[in-house]
Amino acid sequence: MTEKLPITLVVITLNEERNLARCLRAADFCSEQLVVDSGSTDRTCEIAGEHGARIIRREWTGYRDQKNYGSECATQDWVLCIDADEVVSPELRQAILSEFQSEPLYDAFEINRHSYYSGKLINHCGWYPEWRCFLYRKGKATWGGNEPHTIVILNGNRVKRFSGDLYHYTYTSIRQHIAKNIAAAHDSAIAMHTTGRGVTVLDLVFRPLWATLRAYFFKLGLLDGFYGIVIAIFAGFYTFLKYSMLQEMNKQNKTK
């Protein structure tokens, strides 16, 4: 029988029937599993129920708000907040179990996220290593940053890094990558627009070019083969999209 730790797993979902079961199974050491769903029309909530997860249905208000809400609803002393397409690896699982054999001396733990693209593990491109805080003591951290790229902001200062990776199953195809890039760029443009951010030629021309060169050459995407090329080019594509969308929003705002 798996040892249960004083951790609440928080997962925010919207139509994640393809990923959720894998995510929940890998984190079955958590005493509570909490799924914050924003209106799934597939089997997401049914799968969550089958795995004994507590389900909270909440209208979508953004990644940051959903994750903070889930963290606030947690009943355990610790929160492990990950996405449905993220999976605790066996090595990471063992590291967590070992750390919680006694009361941890830390406020939060950073975990190295390791991403798959269409079944291939990506080792460069700026995607790996990617140390981020996913496990924290309740009340010692909040989710902040700009949509859709949220980050954990710590109220405590005792942080440790775990061995073992958090596997991230990003895109199953180039088509899915394009669709998600467009959606993410739009969310990012809206976030910048609300702050009054302007757009320059640097943003539209040189930032996209630099994003591609940085991912492929400086972050060694060339060592990831075909998908290294795809990721690097799409890094520039995403950058151009968000600034061009922002420019369009700014122009439309001036005509009102």
RAJOSUL-V848102 format. One record per residue. RES is the residue in three letters. PHI is phi in whole degrees, -180 to 180 (* if undefined). Layout:
BEGIN
res = <RES	RES>
phi = <PHI	PHI>
END
This chain:
BEGIN
res = <MET	THR	GLU	LYS	LEU	PRO	ILE	THR	LEU	VAL	VAL	ILE	THR	LEU	ASN	GLU	GLU	ARG	ASN	LEU	ALA	ARG	CYS	LEU	ARG	ALA	ALA	ASP	PHE	CYS	SER	GLU	GLN	LEU	VAL	VAL	ASP	SER	GLY	SER	THR	ASP	ARG	THR	CYS	GLU	ILE	ALA	GLY	GLU	HIS	GLY	ALA	ARG	ILE	ILE	ARG	ARG	GLU	TRP	THR	GLY	TYR	ARG	ASP	GLN	LYS	ASN	TYR	GLY	SER	GLU	CYS	ALA	THR	GLN	ASP	TRP	VAL	LEU	CYS	ILE	ASP	ALA	ASP	GLU	VAL	VAL	SER	PRO	GLU	LEU	ARG	GLN	ALA	ILE	LEU	SER	GLU	PHE	GLN	SER	GLU	PRO	LEU	TYR	ASP	ALA	PHE	GLU	ILE	ASN	ARG	HIS	SER	TYR	TYR	SER	GLY	LYS	LEU	ILE	ASN	HIS	CYS	GLY	TRP	TYR	PRO	GLU	TRP	ARG	CYS	PHE	LEU	TYR	ARG	LYS	GLY	LYS	ALA	THR	TRP	GLY	GLY	ASN	GLU	PRO	HIS	THR	ILE	VAL	ILE	LEU	ASN	GLY	ASN	ARG	VAL	LYS	ARG	PHE	SER	GLY	ASP	LEU	TYR	HIS	TYR	THR	TYR	THR	SER	ILE	ARG	GLN	HIS	ILE	ALA	LYS	ASN	ILE	ALA	ALA	ALA	HIS	ASP	SER	ALA	ILE	ALA	MET	HIS	THR	THR	GLY	ARG	GLY	VAL	THR	VAL	LEU	ASP	LEU	VAL	PHE	ARG	PRO	LEU	TRP	ALA	THR	LEU	ARG	ALA	TYR	PHE	PHE	LYS	LEU	GLY	LEU	LEU	ASP	GLY	PHE	TYR	GLY	ILE	VAL	ILE	ALA	ILE	PHE	ALA	GLY	PHE	TYR	THR	PHE	LEU	LYS	TYR	SER	MET	LEU	GLN	GLU	MET	ASN	LYS	GLN	ASN	LYS	THR	LYS>
phi = <*	-71	-66	-96	-104	-75	-127	-102	-82	-113	-130	-94	-137	-157	54	-115	-61	-74	-110	-62	-58	-61	-64	-68	-62	-70	-114	-74	-81	-79	-66	-135	-121	-122	-110	-101	-105	-111	108	-61	-110	-102	-91	-54	-68	-64	-65	-59	-64	-62	-96	79	-77	-82	-113	-119	-95	-144	-59	-66	-127	117	-58	-62	-66	-63	-70	-65	-64	-60	-63	-66	-83	-63	-98	-95	-75	-124	-126	-110	-109	-134	-91	-64	-93	-114	-136	-70	-75	-57	-67	-67	-56	-65	-63	-67	-60	-67	-64	-94	-66	-136	-63	-60	-91	-112	-94	-160	-131	-92	-128	-85	-87	-121	-101	-103	-127	50	87	-103	-75	-95	-107	-141	67	85	-88	-153	-73	-140	-82	-143	-85	-122	-120	-150	-71	-59	92	-104	-156	-136	-89	-136	85	-101	-62	-94	-98	-83	-138	-85	-108	-87	-94	-100	-132	-103	-127	-130	-100	-89	-82	90	-101	-100	-75	-121	-93	-74	-116	-88	-161	-64	-60	-66	-60	-60	-61	-72	-62	-63	-65	-68	-64	-65	-62	-66	-63	-62	-62	-70	-62	-67	-94	80	-68	-92	-128	-120	-61	-56	-66	-84	-111	-84	-63	-61	-63	-65	-60	-69	-63	-62	-67	-83	-100	-73	-100	62	-60	-60	-83	-98	65	-57	-71	-65	-64	-60	-63	-64	-65	-71	-63	-69	-60	-62	-63	-64	-59	-67	-78	-70	-65	-63	-61	-64	-62	-63	-67	-65	-67	-71	-85	-79>
END
